[in-house]
Amino acid sequence: MKLDVNLCNNLKSIRTRLGMSQQDLANKAGVTRQSIGGVESGQYAPSVAISLRLAKALGCPVKDLFCFEEDLPEVQAVLSKPVKNGEQLRVSLARVGGKWIAYPLVGNDAFRIEMIPADGEAVAVDGFPGISKLLNPEGEAVAMSHPVAKRNLSKASSNSELSKVSPVEELAKGLRNISKLPFSDGVKAEYLEGELQNQTGRNKVLVRLLDDIDKLENTVVIAGCTPMISLWARAAERWHPQLRVHHIFANSMTALRSLCRGEIHIAGMHLYYPETGEHNIPFVRKALAGKSAVLITLGVWEEGLLVPPGNPKGIKTVSDLMELGITIVNRELGCGSRMLLERKLQEKQIPLHIVKGFDHIVYNHQDIALSVVSGIADAGVSTASVAAAFGLGFISLHQSRYDLVILKEYLEETPVQQLLSTLGHRLVQSQLEVLGGYDISNIGEVVANI
C-alpha cells in the first residue's frame, strides 16, 4: 500500500542527518534496503512493526518519522538574509537569543557533500521597510548594479587608499557609517550589500516545521571558514546525540557581523592586527559596541601559498608573484586570507593591482585549492591542511590563531555548553590532529573577555 499523499515522511531527512546510508539503517532495523527505499520514495506505507523498528534504529519517536501534514506546527522566524517576496524556501532553523532564525538553503548553502535536509518550508512575506529604494526590481542592491559601482569594484583592490586603512577601522566603519569610508564606490557597494543584511530583523517568515521542535531548539549555529568547525561539529554530535550544529561558511568579518546582528551563537575568526601583533581581539572589541563576549582558541593554523605539487615555478616568497609573473586567485574583502596577502605584498612594496589575478575572487578555501589543481591559477592563499587535503605544495607565510567568539549571554544555553564541553574530548582532538596543519595544544583556552 502506498503512503497517504497527506502523510509527511521524514525518514530520509532524519537518516541523512544521522549520516546513515539506506543499507546502514536496514541492517540496524532488521529490514531490507529495498524496504527503506520504498518507504522513502512513498511507494508503500510501512507496517506498525516496521515503523517501530525504524524509529528505534534512528532513536526517535514514530511521530517524528511519519505524521499528517495538517498536524505540522508553524513558527515565526527571522530570515538571516534578504530574499524576494513570495519566494518559497527550504530553511534550517535555530533559536538564537530567544528568537527563531531561518537560514535559507539556497545555492551553495544548500549543500555539504550532499544536499542538506530542510527543517522547514517558508515563504517570505515581509519586505525591508525603509530601504526599498536601495533595491531594483530584481531585488539587487542598486549600488551593486550601478555601472560605476561594477566598474570600480573590479578596481577596488588596486586602490592605494584601501591599503592604508587599518583593518580594525575598516570593520568598525563598515558596520556603522559607510559614507565616511575612504574607499572607492565599488568597495562601498560591497559594504552596502553587507549593510542590507543588517535589516534581517525586518524580514519575517512563517515556517512550516518538518522536524521536531525540540531538536531544533537544541541547535547551535556557528559561522566560520575553517574545516575544523565541520570536524568538531560532527564529533560533538556523536558525543551528544540530541545536539545539532549548524555550520554556516563565512569569512571572519561576515561571521562577526552575523554575531553582532544576533543571527548566530558563535563566530569563528582569524584576523591579524599588525599594529599590535594581536589576533582577533581588536576587531571584536571594536565591533561589539558594548556587548560582552568571550574568545576561546580553537587552534593555530599555518597560512600560506598553495602551489602545484613540486612547486614547478619555484615560488619561494610573495615577491616571486610579481617577478615570475605568477597568476594567483584571491579571496573576497573581509577575509583573513586576503588581508594576509595584502599585508605581505605591502611589506615588499608591491602594488596590489600589478599581481596577475588579484581581482579573480573566489569565496572559500576549497575553491582556492581547486583553482590551483585545475591550472586556473599558479597560487592562492589558504592553509596547510587544505594543501594536504588536495595534495598541493605549501609555502608558509603566517601562523594565525583561530578563535571562537561567543556572546556571554549564550554561554548558559545548554546546546552551547554541550558543544564547548567537547573541545577537550579525545574524539574531537584526534580528528583535528589527523587533519594536520594545526597546533591545538591550547584548544579551549579562553584568551579574552570583552
Secondary structure as GFF3:
##gff-version 3
##sequence-region A 1 450
A	DSSP	beta_strand	7	9	.	.	.	ID=ss1
A	DSSP	alpha_helix	11	17	.	.	.	ID=ss2
A	DSSP	alpha_helix	22	29	.	.	.	ID=ss3
A	DSSP	alpha_helix	33	40	.	.	.	ID=ss4
A	DSSP	alpha_helix	48	58	.	.	.	ID=ss5
A	DSSP	alpha_helix	62	65	.	.	.	ID=ss6
A	DSSP	beta_strand	66	68	.	.	.	ID=ss7
A	DSSP	three_ten_helix	69	71	.	.	.	ID=ss8
A	DSSP	beta_strand	74	79	.	.	.	ID=ss9
A	DSSP	beta_strand	88	96	.	.	.	ID=ss10
A	DSSP	beta_strand	99	104	.	.	.	ID=ss11
A	DSSP	three_ten_helix	107	110	.	.	.	ID=ss12
A	DSSP	beta_strand	120	124	.	.	.	ID=ss13
A	DSSP	three_ten_helix	132	134	.	.	.	ID=ss14
A	DSSP	alpha_helix	142	145	.	.	.	ID=ss15
A	DSSP	alpha_helix	147	155	.	.	.	ID=ss16
A	DSSP	three_ten_helix	156	158	.	.	.	ID=ss17
A	DSSP	three_ten_helix	162	164	.	.	.	ID=ss18
A	DSSP	alpha_helix	167	176	.	.	.	ID=ss19
A	DSSP	three_ten_helix	178	180	.	.	.	ID=ss20
A	DSSP	alpha_helix	185	197	.	.	.	ID=ss21
A	DSSP	three_ten_helix	200	202	.	.	.	ID=ss22
A	DSSP	beta_strand	204	209	.	.	.	ID=ss23
A	DSSP	alpha_helix	213	217	.	.	.	ID=ss24
A	DSSP	beta_strand	219	224	.	.	.	ID=ss25
A	DSSP	alpha_helix	227	239	.	.	.	ID=ss26
A	DSSP	beta_strand	244	249	.	.	.	ID=ss27
A	DSSP	alpha_helix	252	260	.	.	.	ID=ss28
A	DSSP	beta_strand	266	269	.	.	.	ID=ss29
A	DSSP	beta_strand	272	273	.	.	.	ID=ss30
A	DSSP	beta_strand	278	279	.	.	.	ID=ss31
A	DSSP	alpha_helix	281	288	.	.	.	ID=ss32
A	DSSP	beta_strand	293	307	.	.	.	ID=ss33
A	DSSP	alpha_helix	319	323	.	.	.	ID=ss34
A	DSSP	beta_strand	328	331	.	.	.	ID=ss35
A	DSSP	alpha_helix	336	347	.	.	.	ID=ss36
A	DSSP	three_ten_helix	352	354	.	.	.	ID=ss37
A	DSSP	beta_strand	361	362	.	.	.	ID=ss38
A	DSSP	alpha_helix	365	373	.	.	.	ID=ss39
A	DSSP	beta_strand	379	383	.	.	.	ID=ss40
A	DSSP	alpha_helix	384	390	.	.	.	ID=ss41
A	DSSP	beta_strand	393	407	.	.	.	ID=ss42
A	DSSP	three_ten_helix	408	410	.	.	.	ID=ss43
A	DSSP	alpha_helix	414	421	.	.	.	ID=ss44
A	DSSP	three_ten_helix	422	424	.	.	.	ID=ss45
A	DSSP	alpha_helix	426	435	.	.	.	ID=ss46
A	DSSP	beta_strand	438	439	.	.	.	ID=ss47
A	DSSP	beta_strand	446	449	.	.	.	ID=ss48
###
